[in-house]
Amino acid sequence: MQHIRCERCGAALIQGGGIYVCPGCGAKYAAENACRVADEMARLLDEQKQERVANLRQQLWVEFNEEFYDRAEISRLAKGILNILPDDFFAQFCDLATGKDMHRLNAFLYAADVRAQSMYIWDMLPFLLRPLREETLTAVNDLLSRAREAELDRERFNKYNERLAAEAQKLDAGVYDVTLPRDVFLAYSSADMATVGELAEALEAQKISCFVAVRNLQHGAIQNYEEQLHRAMDHCRTVVFVSSKNSRSRTCDVLKRELPYLQERDLLAAPQYRGNYAKMPAEYKKPRLEYLLEEHTGTAADAVVEEFFAGCEYCYDAKTAAQRILKMLSQSRAPAVKYCLSCGAENPKKTKFCMECGGHEFADTYEEYEQAQRAKAEAAAREAEAVRRAEEEKKRAETERRRAEEEKQRIAAEKKRAEEEKKKAEEEAAALRAELERLKKAEQEAAAKPAEQPAPAPNATPASKPKPAPAETPAPKSAPEASPLSDFEIKDGVLIKYKGKGGEVVIPNSVKSIGDNAFENCRDLTSIAIPNSVKSIGWGAFYDCTRLTSITIPNSVTSIGNSAFCGCTGLTSITIPNSVTSIGCRAFEACSRLTSITIPNSVTKIENSVFDGCTGLTSITIPNSVVSIGEWAFANCTGLTSITIPNSVTSIENSAFLGCSGLTSITIPNSVTSIKGNAFASCLGLISITIPNSVTVIGSGAFWNCKDLTSIIIPDSVKKIGESAIVGIYTKVYCRRKKPLIWPKGWDKSLKGKIIWDK
């Protein structure tokens, strides 16, 4: 008979009434749900594979819930399930949670459907919290918040929410920081853990800080456990060994790796005693004390312990131990170790130069080294901030100067226009007066003609009375209708200046080029039609035409000059034809309402400040013809959310995307070899970024002030990183190269505390 299995732990379900109960994990299934799961497994797998998956799940569930679990074993079992069921949710979680790639684990947690996977959520959370890792803190908090919103289990939410807060406080307090200096390192057998806890409480009540592996490190829940344990021993002033029959057994970790490592560190200070460690003077040894729980004789490890604790006193209770340790701490001096100010490496032999990086300046304590690093980082941040402010002030001053010049030109243009209109009105008035004088004179001449005729003879009866001839009155002269050409000043096919009143304007077919500043400050211009005869648009041609909303550029145009449409705040969209091969600097700067633009394949370089300040721009496609993105090209485009850079681009120049606060993702291709200074500075929305293997240089301040940037991956190809290149609050720098003996030349030393080297 084929069993109905639990999809969480793989145990065979037991039917009771209308439900199925799992004896392994306690999960309960409605009858229809249990049958549905069984039918789905039968559809996917044959009976042999179903049995294999069930066995793997049972083993995984047992190992997953062990107090001291084995990361490698959990990963092996999870991979075994995934080889058969690639979409198994719980196996995917176990594989990622025991691996090294925290970025993938966080992405998995963010994508988890808490309602659909409610069966596993309350098992995942305690696993993630023992202990909580700084790299997963945000993702775990998000997972717990979504569990609350889904109203899965209010009581469990409160329980894990309190535990999360406690674990976060431990992170802040440095409980899991193995480099934090402490007074006592407690060495013990796991069988004596209860006594060790009591001893730690007694010592810490006397303000003696302790390092207890199961509390501060948690074997199995952290990568490179043994290396981290060694670092913890190095940063403790005193060693206390909780001695019992359990601790002196052959399998005790204290005797296998902790005491031998401490002996090795002591011998480094006095290699002449390598053959007789027991006779080594106390000043060469780390202070130590044996806390005796019970009498023991004849154990296999007695000789090792006696040699290590030669000349030390025994303590039989916590009070005596605390007093003895206080005395030792007051008498013992700090280890004679200095720390390189360049890389933080220890220098116990006080050599003139650091063995790691060759530096020649040292701090007496690690705290002094960290303080110096913080001071350097703060100084670098202040310097970068000063540079940024200076650049902003310079840009602001330039903007003010440009506006003042524009206002001056506008006033001069209005004055000139007023003078021209006044002159034209005077000419029209003079012409009208002359015409009235001429008409008046003609009427007078006509009225005088009948009086000059001879009078008729007396008593003469004329055959007919002649009528006086009417005076010749010319037709009134009407004002000539203005020709469209009168709105333009054209010379040799170049439109020098537009003189019309704005509105909808059609440029004559005789124009071959729109000259520099031709329509500058034409703020009544609403639309413009450019004929196919035009081949180029000059510098500042439509500068500050604030009411211009639409424009058609024909296929005949090959170049658009510098600042051609700068300040056209009413422009919402524009299509650049494929005939255009050159777009000048600042061509569309400050076009704040411009939402979209299709850059043609004919353009090879996006010049400096072309789209600077286009805050409404959201959709940009950069063609494969572009090889370089110039300085400030997309700076301050706050509406830009994502952009894909084509494989043709080889360099991203200074401040190219500076201040793009809405930018959340960007794809940098393998063709890019250099990312210049401030290229992505103050991109507040960026979360993560991967630098391709083609990049060799990252300029100063390239990712400065990217406050939400949590991770950045730097390839082995990068040879130089400028000062303050990566300054963010939560940023972790993952370097795809092994930690070098000497700090790479040209790398910013402020990255020291951020880099996670590839092991």
URKAFEN-V256740 format. One record per backbone hydrogen bond with DSSP energy under -1.0 kcal/mol. CO is the residue of the C=O (numbers start at 1). NH is the residue of the N-H. If there is no record, write none. Layout:
CO_NH ; CO_NH
This chain:
4_13 ; 6_10 ; 11_6 ; 14_21 ; 16_19 ; 18_31 ; 19_16 ; 20_29 ; 21_14 ; 22_26 ; 27_22 ; 29_20 ; 30_34 ; 31_35 ; 32_36 ; 33_37 ; 34_38 ; 35_39 ; 36_40 ; 37_41 ; 38_42 ; 39_43 ; 40_44 ; 41_45 ; 46_50 ; 47_51 ; 48_52 ; 49_53 ; 50_54 ; 51_55 ; 52_56 ; 53_57 ; 54_58 ; 55_59 ; 56_60 ; 57_61 ; 58_62 ; 59_63 ; 60_64 ; 61_65 ; 63_66 ; 70_74 ; 71_75 ; 72_76 ; 73_77 ; 74_78 ; 75_79 ; 76_80 ; 77_81 ; 78_82 ; 79_83 ; 81_84 ; 81_85 ; 85_88 ; 88_92 ; 89_93 ; 90_94 ; 91_95 ; 92_96 ; 93_97 ; 94_98 ; 96_99 ; 100_102 ; 101_105 ; 102_106 ; 103_107 ; 104_108 ; 105_109 ; 106_110 ; 107_111 ; 113_117 ; 115_118 ; 117_120 ; 117_121 ; 120_123 ; 120_124 ; 121_125 ; 123_127 ; 124_128 ; 125_129 ; 127_130 ; 133_136 ; 136_140 ; 137_141 ; 138_142 ; 139_143 ; 140_144 ; 141_145 ; 142_146 ; 143_147 ; 144_148 ; 145_149 ; 146_150 ; 147_152 ; 148_151 ; 153_157 ; 154_158 ; 155_159 ; 156_160 ; 157_161 ; 158_162 ; 159_163 ; 160_164 ; 161_165 ; 162_166 ; 163_167 ; 164_168 ; 165_169 ; 166_170 ; 167_171 ; 168_172 ; 169_173 ; 170_175 ; 171_174 ; 174_177 ; 177_180 ; 182_237 ; 183_238 ; 184_211 ; 185_240 ; 187_242 ; 189_192 ; 190_193 ; 192_196 ; 193_197 ; 194_198 ; 195_199 ; 196_200 ; 197_201 ; 198_202 ; 199_203 ; 200_204 ; 201_205 ; 203_206 ; 203_208 ; 204_207 ; 209_184 ; 211_186 ; 212_215 ; 212_216 ; 213_217 ; 213_218 ; 218_221 ; 224_228 ; 225_229 ; 226_230 ; 227_231 ; 228_232 ; 229_233 ; 230_234 ; 231_235 ; 233_236 ; 235_182 ; 238_185 ; 239_289 ; 240_187 ; 241_243 ; 241_291 ; 243_293 ; 244_248 ; 246_249 ; 252_256 ; 253_257 ; 253_258 ; 254_259 ; 257_261 ; 258_262 ; 259_263 ; 260_264 ; 261_265 ; 262_266 ; 263_267 ; 264_268 ; 266_269 ; 270_273 ; 271_274 ; 273_276 ; 277_280 ; 281_284 ; 282_285 ; 287_239 ; 289_241 ; 290_315 ; 291_243 ; 299_302 ; 301_305 ; 302_306 ; 303_307 ; 304_308 ; 305_309 ; 309_312 ; 313_290 ; 315_292 ; 317_321 ; 318_322 ; 319_323 ; 320_324 ; 321_325 ; 322_326 ; 323_327 ; 324_328 ; 325_329 ; 326_330 ; 327_331 ; 328_332 ; 335_337 ; 338_347 ; 339_363 ; 340_344 ; 345_340 ; 347_350 ; 354_358 ; 359_354 ; 361_341 ; 363_339 ; 365_369 ; 366_370 ; 367_371 ; 368_372 ; 369_373 ; 370_374 ; 371_375 ; 372_376 ; 373_377 ; 374_378 ; 375_379 ; 376_380 ; 377_381 ; 378_382 ; 379_383 ; 380_384 ; 381_385 ; 382_386 ; 383_387 ; 384_388 ; 385_389 ; 386_390 ; 387_391 ; 388_392 ; 389_393 ; 390_394 ; 391_395 ; 392_396 ; 393_397 ; 394_398 ; 395_399 ; 396_400 ; 397_401 ; 398_402 ; 399_403 ; 400_404 ; 401_405 ; 402_406 ; 403_407 ; 404_408 ; 405_409 ; 406_410 ; 407_411 ; 408_412 ; 409_413 ; 410_414 ; 411_415 ; 412_416 ; 413_417 ; 414_418 ; 415_419 ; 416_420 ; 417_421 ; 418_422 ; 419_423 ; 420_424 ; 421_425 ; 422_426 ; 423_427 ; 424_428 ; 425_429 ; 426_430 ; 427_431 ; 428_432 ; 429_433 ; 430_434 ; 431_435 ; 432_436 ; 433_437 ; 434_438 ; 435_439 ; 436_440 ; 437_441 ; 438_442 ; 439_443 ; 440_444 ; 441_445 ; 442_446 ; 443_447 ; 444_448 ; 449_452 ; 450_453 ; 457_460 ; 483_486 ; 484_487 ; 485_488 ; 487_499 ; 489_496 ; 489_497 ; 491_494 ; 493_512 ; 493_513 ; 494_491 ; 494_496 ; 495_515 ; 497_489 ; 503_526 ; 503_527 ; 505_529 ; 508_511 ; 512_535 ; 513_495 ; 514_538 ; 515_518 ; 518_498 ; 519_522 ; 521_523 ; 522_525 ; 524_503 ; 526_549 ; 526_550 ; 527_505 ; 528_552 ; 529_507 ; 531_534 ; 535_558 ; 536_514 ; 537_561 ; 538_541 ; 539_517 ; 540_543 ; 541_519 ; 542_545 ; 543_521 ; 544_546 ; 545_548 ; 549_572 ; 554_557 ; 558_581 ; 558_582 ; 559_537 ; 560_584 ; 561_564 ; 562_540 ; 564_542 ; 565_568 ; 566_544 ; 567_569 ; 568_571 ; 572_595 ; 577_580 ; 582_560 ; 584_587 ; 585_563 ; 586_589 ; 587_565 ; 588_591 ; 589_567 ; 590_592 ; 591_594 ; 595_618 ; 595_619 ; 600_603 ; 604_627 ; 606_630 ; 607_610 ; 608_586 ; 610_588 ; 611_614 ; 612_590 ; 613_615 ; 614_617 ; 623_626 ; 627_650 ; 628_606 ; 629_653 ; 630_633 ; 631_609 ; 633_611 ; 634_637 ; 635_613 ; 636_638 ; 637_640 ; 641_664 ; 641_665 ; 643_667 ; 646_649 ; 650_673 ; 650_674 ; 651_629 ; 652_676 ; 653_656 ; 654_632 ; 656_634 ; 657_660 ; 658_636 ; 659_661 ; 660_663 ; 667_645 ; 669_672 ; 673_696 ; 673_697 ; 674_652 ; 675_699 ; 676_679 ; 677_655 ; 679_657 ; 680_683 ; 681_659 ; 682_684 ; 683_686 ; 687_710 ; 687_711 ; 689_713 ; 692_695 ; 696_719 ; 696_720 ; 697_675 ; 698_722 ; 699_702 ; 700_678 ; 701_704 ; 702_680 ; 703_706 ; 704_682 ; 705_707 ; 706_709 ; 710_732 ; 711_689 ; 712_734 ; 713_691 ; 714_736 ; 715_718 ; 720_698 ; 722_725 ; 723_701 ; 725_703 ; 727_705 ; 732_712 ; 733_756 ; 734_714 ; 735_737 ; 735_758 ; 737_758 ; 744_747 ; 748_751 ; 749_752 ; 751_754 ; 751_755 ; 754_733 ; 756_735
